[in-house]
Amino acid sequence: MAPPLLHLTPHRFLLTRRPGPTRLHHHLRLNLKPLSSSSPSPPLHGPSLRRGRAPPDNPDPFARAFDLAALRVPAAACAPLERRLRGHLLNWPRVRNVARLPNDQGLLALDLSLPSPPPRHPAGEEPAGPTPAATAVARREKLAREFNARGFLRFPNLARLSRPSPAARKRKERKGDGSGEEATRERVGDKAYVVEVVGEGTDDDDEWKGLVGEEGFGRSVWRMGPTRLLLLDESYAESSVDELPEAVKDVLEHETQQDGSSAYELIRCQLTLFYNYWPMNEVLEALLPEGVIIPTGFETVGHIAHLNLRDEHLPYKKLIAQVVLDKNKPKIQTVVNKMDAIQNDYRTMQLEVLAGNDSLCTTVIESGLRFQVDLGTVYWNSRLATERQRLVNDIFRNSDVVCDMFSGVGPLAITAAKKVKYVYANDLNPTAVEYLRRNTVLNKLERKIEVFNMDARRFISAIYSSQLVHPVTQIVMNLPNDAAEFLDVFRGILQNNQSRLHCGMPVIHVYGFSKADDPEHDFHERINAALGENVDSVEMHRVRLVAPGKWMICASFTLPESVAIAQPKYIGGPKRPEAPSTSLVWLP
């Protein structure tokens, strides 16, 4: 005989196939209690803290319960049904359409199954040959019915499941007797949501009460294979069988035609969403006073989340930081806020640790390379990663020699060293230079990078005064606040170079900020003023909008030879070619 159908319980109805004409048969034991309250329900638009209801006696203040309808189906039929019913399922963010109830394992999980019916033979005919011996399934079934000490030893699956797991024993020892409710809350404490069937008991103490007896397994859940819940769209929560869409009925009818033993229950369930489910903006919207702008973005530097809070956020900075930390674990372990704008020559920021550990030393992975950074003593901007990749991938060539005048800890210099011939990297901050040296060794590029700790003007003058360096072809000046002011160092830079007739003009990439209506024209005028000569061919690229009306611009141009051999204008330039500011050694 075929396996028995799912046992019908109150508040459920069964969809199954019967012999005869193909059609759906609906069986309803009890009328479902209406799920809506007397007050008008808000429009259905997905989960929200403003909707749902707070479950009673739940310690999580962000817990919200929603009433849903679900199809309880055999596990084997779940995947094809999910694909065919996709448009009628719940489809909420981060909630699976398929739910699995606890302790719903069935006989299949225990290596058991119901005995198969004996083969039928035409009337008057006897089977040829002797009667086949009992199958392993039949022996296991008989052993399960005669469950005793011998069965306990010979049936390890039942032996293992009939005693509590080590984790359950530890929880019981830790909590003591009578703490079932706390243990349940402990289990669901780290979950984002829980699906529960309304009206179905979940008492774990009675889990094995029907196992031993004349009829073997007493509970219907153990009479067949495991089942799954297909969560239907929220609009079907109050629907009866007849009110389901015809498309859903057709799919279920088709499935029952394929397998006459399939059974489908339309049941009532409750979906509870916890604090771990809600995104950061939803939680902050519920916590912050009305009218306060919700902070939604931050910069990530390794394990550190870098906030730029407004003045209105400062009274709630600790609360905001804790939510950011909770919603981005384990990647984020520290949350900091910039206290003031960058106002020093080393471009370091004054940061306040708001949540997490106090360490500001982290490792950043960018373009497959690792960079050690201490945000308290050096400068780092992850938002410029795309711009760095643009230079390396689209502009730099394998034969280039790159000069990075404001290198920091080396995000551009080290990335470029993977491609170009050689890199000269300089920074004024001695701590940044120390991290730059570490990062070159960390990425195994120390043979292609020469590191300097000098003022940018002295660095360029020394590079072009020495005869023992590679000819520079690309110069990067990424110091947007002041980079344009350093362009005067290139005026007359080849006067002290005896081989200037054989030296090609480098391409300069200088960065700057502009609040003008035409930022490209404004930045171009500042470049001409710094060089003391008009540069006709300048390629402008808008990097990003750093503030309303304030653009970060990258201007790329080839240094005019007339500027390189002109009379120097800036104060503090080298007086004698034979006395460079630093000693440079030849690097083959």
SVG drawing of the C-alpha trace seen along z (x, -y; Angstrom):
<svg xmlns="http://www.w3.org/2000/svg" viewBox="-15 -84 94 106">
<polyline fill="none" stroke="black" stroke-width="0.4" points="0.0,0.0 1.1,-3.6 2.5,-5.6 -0.3,-7.3 -1.2,-10.9 -0.4,-13.7 -2.5,-13.5 -5.1,-16.2 -5.3,-18.4 -7.6,-21.3 -7.0,-24.5 -5.6,-22.6 -6.9,-21.3 -5.5,-18.7 -5.0,-18.7 -4.5,-15.2 -5.3,-13.2 -8.1,-10.6 -8.9,-8.1 -11.2,-9.3 -11.4,-12.6 -8.5,-15.0 -9.5,-17.7 -8.5,-19.3 -10.3,-18.2 -10.4,-20.5 -11.0,-19.4 -11.5,-21.9 -11.8,-20.7 -12.4,-24.1 -12.9,-27.7 -9.7,-29.7 -9.9,-32.5 -9.6,-35.9 -6.0,-37.2 -6.9,-40.9 -7.7,-43.1 -10.5,-45.6 -8.2,-48.5 -7.5,-48.9 -4.2,-47.2 -1.5,-49.3 -0.8,-48.5 1.3,-45.5 4.7,-46.6 7.1,-44.1 8.4,-43.9 8.8,-47.0 9.1,-47.9 6.0,-50.0 4.0,-47.0 3.4,-43.6 2.8,-43.2 5.1,-42.9 5.0,-39.3 4.1,-39.1 6.8,-38.2 9.6,-38.6 12.6,-40.4 13.6,-41.7 12.0,-45.1 12.5,-44.9 10.7,-41.6 7.7,-41.8 5.3,-39.0 3.5,-38.6 0.6,-36.2 1.2,-34.2 -0.2,-31.2 2.1,-28.3 1.9,-25.1 3.3,-22.1 4.7,-19.8 7.0,-16.7 10.6,-17.7 11.2,-15.9 8.5,-18.0 9.6,-21.3 12.2,-22.4 10.0,-22.0 7.1,-23.6 9.2,-26.6 10.2,-27.2 6.7,-27.0 5.1,-29.1 7.8,-31.8 5.4,-34.6 3.1,-33.6 5.6,-33.1 6.6,-35.6 9.9,-36.8 10.9,-39.1 14.5,-40.2 16.7,-37.8 13.8,-35.5 13.9,-32.1 10.6,-31.0 11.3,-27.5 11.0,-27.0 12.0,-23.8 10.2,-23.0 12.2,-21.6 12.0,-17.9 10.3,-17.3 12.7,-14.6 10.4,-11.8 11.4,-8.2 13.8,-8.9 16.1,-10.8 16.2,-7.8 17.0,-5.4 13.5,-4.1 10.7,-3.8 7.3,-2.1 7.3,1.4 6.7,1.5 3.6,3.4 4.2,6.9 4.2,7.3 0.9,8.1 0.5,11.0 -2.3,11.8 -5.1,14.0 -4.3,17.6 -0.6,17.1 2.0,17.9 5.3,16.0 8.2,18.0 10.8,19.1 11.0,19.0 9.6,16.0 12.3,13.4 13.8,12.8 12.7,9.9 14.4,6.6 16.6,4.5 13.8,2.0 11.4,4.6 13.9,5.8 14.5,2.3 10.8,1.7 10.3,4.9 13.3,3.9 11.8,0.5 8.5,2.0 10.3,4.4 12.4,1.5 14.1,2.9 17.7,3.3 18.7,5.4 17.3,2.9 19.0,0.1 22.4,1.8 21.7,2.9 20.0,-0.3 22.5,-3.1 20.4,-5.8 17.6,-5.3 20.1,-4.9 21.7,-8.2 18.5,-10.1 16.9,-8.7 19.2,-10.5 19.8,-14.3 22.7,-15.8 25.8,-17.0 24.9,-20.6 21.4,-20.0 22.9,-18.4 25.2,-21.3 22.3,-23.8 20.3,-21.9 23.2,-21.7 23.8,-25.4 20.2,-26.5 19.0,-23.9 15.6,-22.2 12.5,-24.1 14.3,-26.5 12.8,-25.4 11.7,-28.9 15.2,-30.4 16.7,-27.6 14.3,-28.3 15.1,-32.0 18.8,-31.2 18.5,-29.1 16.7,-31.8 18.7,-34.7 21.2,-34.8 18.6,-34.2 17.1,-36.8 13.7,-35.2 11.7,-32.2 8.7,-30.5 6.2,-28.8 3.0,-26.9 0.0,-28.3 -1.7,-25.8 1.0,-23.1 2.8,-22.0 6.5,-22.2 7.1,-20.5 10.4,-18.8 9.8,-16.7 7.1,-14.7 9.2,-14.2 9.7,-10.4 6.4,-9.6 4.9,-7.7 8.0,-5.8 7.5,-2.6 4.2,-0.8 2.2,1.8 1.9,-0.4 5.4,-1.6 5.6,-5.3 2.6,-7.1 3.1,-10.7 2.1,-11.3 5.2,-13.3 7.2,-10.1 4.9,-8.1 6.4,-9.5 9.3,-11.6 10.3,-15.1 8.2,-18.1 8.9,-21.7 6.8,-24.9 6.5,-27.1 5.7,-30.6 3.0,-32.2 2.6,-35.8 1.4,-38.0 -1.8,-38.8 -2.9,-35.1 -2.7,-35.1 -6.5,-35.1 -7.3,-33.1 -9.1,-29.8 -8.5,-27.0 -11.2,-28.3 -9.7,-31.8 -6.3,-30.8 -5.4,-31.9 -6.1,-29.4 -2.5,-29.3 -1.6,-27.9 -4.4,-25.3 -3.2,-24.3 0.3,-23.8 -0.8,-21.6 -3.1,-19.6 -0.3,-19.0 2.0,-17.8 -0.6,-15.4 -1.0,-14.0 2.7,-13.2 2.7,-11.5 -0.6,-10.3 0.9,-9.9 1.7,-13.6 -0.2,-15.6 -0.3,-19.3 -1.6,-21.2 -2.5,-24.8 -1.6,-25.8 -1.4,-29.0 1.9,-30.1 3.6,-33.1 6.8,-34.7 8.7,-36.5 11.5,-38.9 14.1,-39.8 16.7,-42.6 19.2,-40.7 16.9,-40.9 16.3,-44.6 18.8,-46.6 20.7,-49.5 18.5,-52.3 15.3,-50.7 16.7,-50.4 18.1,-53.9 14.8,-55.3 13.1,-53.7 15.7,-54.9 16.4,-58.4 14.0,-61.3 11.7,-62.3 13.2,-64.8 16.8,-63.7 18.4,-62.6 19.3,-58.9 23.0,-58.3 23.2,-55.6 26.8,-55.5 30.3,-55.2 33.8,-54.4 35.2,-51.0 39.0,-50.8 39.8,-47.2 37.9,-46.3 37.1,-50.0 33.9,-51.9 34.7,-55.6 31.7,-57.9 31.3,-61.6 28.5,-62.5 26.7,-65.8 26.2,-68.0 22.6,-66.8 23.9,-63.2 26.5,-63.9 24.1,-63.5 23.3,-60.0 26.8,-59.0 27.2,-56.1 23.8,-54.7 24.5,-55.1 27.9,-53.5 26.6,-50.5 23.9,-49.9 26.6,-50.2 28.7,-47.7 25.9,-45.2 24.7,-45.3 28.2,-44.8 29.7,-42.1 32.1,-40.4 33.7,-42.5 33.5,-45.7 35.0,-45.6 35.6,-49.3 33.5,-52.4 35.1,-55.8 34.0,-59.3 36.0,-62.2 36.1,-65.0 37.5,-67.7 38.7,-68.5 42.2,-67.7 44.3,-70.7 47.9,-69.5 50.7,-68.8 50.6,-65.0 46.9,-64.8 46.0,-62.8 42.5,-62.9 41.4,-63.3 39.3,-60.2 37.1,-59.2 36.4,-55.6 32.7,-55.2 32.2,-51.4 34.2,-48.2 37.9,-47.7 40.3,-50.7 42.8,-49.5 43.1,-51.8 45.7,-49.6 44.2,-47.5 45.0,-45.7 43.2,-46.8 43.0,-44.6 42.8,-46.6 43.3,-45.2 44.6,-42.0 47.3,-43.8 47.5,-44.2 48.2,-47.5 48.9,-48.0 47.3,-51.2 47.1,-53.1 44.3,-55.6 45.4,-57.6 48.8,-58.5 48.5,-58.2 46.0,-59.1 43.9,-56.6 40.9,-57.1 39.2,-53.9 36.9,-56.0 39.8,-56.8 40.3,-53.1 38.5,-53.5 40.6,-56.5 43.8,-54.6 42.7,-51.8 41.9,-54.2 45.4,-55.5 47.0,-52.1 44.8,-50.3 44.0,-53.0 47.0,-55.4 50.2,-53.8 52.2,-51.6 54.6,-48.8 57.6,-50.9 56.6,-53.9 58.6,-55.2 56.1,-56.7 56.8,-59.4 54.3,-59.6 54.9,-62.9 52.3,-62.4 52.3,-58.6 51.0,-58.1 51.3,-54.4 51.5,-53.5 48.1,-52.5 48.9,-54.0 52.7,-53.4 52.5,-49.7 49.6,-49.1 51.5,-50.8 54.6,-48.8 52.8,-45.6 52.6,-47.0 55.2,-49.7 59.0,-49.6 59.9,-51.5 58.3,-53.8 59.6,-56.6 57.4,-57.2 57.6,-60.1 55.7,-61.4 56.4,-64.0 54.9,-62.0 57.6,-59.7 55.0,-57.3 53.4,-57.0 56.8,-56.3 57.5,-53.6 54.2,-51.9 55.0,-52.4 58.3,-50.4 56.4,-47.7 53.8,-47.5 56.4,-47.2 57.9,-44.2 54.5,-42.8 53.6,-42.7 57.1,-41.7 57.7,-44.8 60.6,-46.4 62.9,-45.9 60.7,-48.1 60.0,-51.0 62.3,-53.6 61.0,-55.3 61.7,-58.9 60.7,-61.0 61.1,-64.6 59.2,-67.7 57.6,-67.4 59.6,-70.3 62.9,-69.0 62.0,-65.5 61.3,-66.6 64.4,-68.8 66.6,-65.9 65.1,-63.5 65.8,-65.8 69.2,-66.9 70.5,-63.3 72.0,-61.5 71.6,-58.1 67.8,-57.7 65.4,-56.3 63.9,-59.1 60.4,-59.8 57.5,-59.5 54.4,-59.8 54.1,-62.1 51.1,-61.9 50.2,-64.8 47.3,-63.5 47.1,-66.2 43.8,-68.0 44.0,-70.8 47.5,-72.0 48.8,-70.0 48.3,-72.8 50.6,-75.1 53.5,-72.6 53.4,-72.9 55.9,-75.8 58.6,-73.3 58.6,-72.1 59.4,-75.6 63.1,-75.4 63.4,-71.8 65.7,-70.8 68.1,-73.8 70.2,-71.7 70.0,-68.5 72.9,-68.1 71.1,-65.4 67.9,-67.4 68.1,-67.3 67.6,-63.5 65.0,-63.6 61.3,-63.3 58.7,-65.5 56.7,-63.7 52.9,-63.5 51.6,-65.2 48.4,-64.1 47.5,-66.8 44.4,-66.7 42.4,-69.6 39.0,-70.7 36.8,-73.3 33.5,-74.9 33.1,-76.9 30.2,-76.6 32.7,-75.4 35.2,-73.4 37.3,-72.4 37.9,-76.0 38.6,-77.1 41.2,-74.4 42.8,-75.0 43.3,-78.7 44.9,-77.7 47.3,-75.3 48.3,-78.1 48.9,-80.5 51.2,-78.0 53.2,-77.1 53.5,-80.7 52.5,-79.7 49.4,-78.7 49.0,-74.9 46.7,-74.3 46.2,-70.6 44.8,-69.6 42.6,-66.5 40.1,-67.0 38.5,-64.1 35.9,-64.5 36.8,-62.1 33.9,-62.5 31.6,-65.0 33.0,-65.4 30.4,-67.8 27.4,-69.6 28.9,-71.8 32.4,-70.7 34.2,-68.5 37.5,-66.6 39.2,-67.1 42.1,-65.3 44.0,-67.3 46.4,-65.4 48.8,-67.2 52.3,-66.8 54.8,-69.3 55.6,-71.9 59.3,-72.0 59.3,-75.7 58.2,-75.5 60.9,-72.9 63.7,-75.1 62.3,-78.4 63.7,-80.5 62.6,-79.0 60.1,-81.2 59.5,-79.5 61.6,-80.4 63.8,-77.7 64.8,-76.0 68.3,-74.5 71.0,-77.1 73.8,-74.8 73.4,-71.7 76.3,-70.1 74.6,-70.2 71.3,-68.2 69.0,-68.0 69.5,-64.3 71.8,-61.6 70.3,-59.1 71.9,-55.9 71.6,-54.1 69.1,-51.3 69.5,-48.9"/>
</svg>
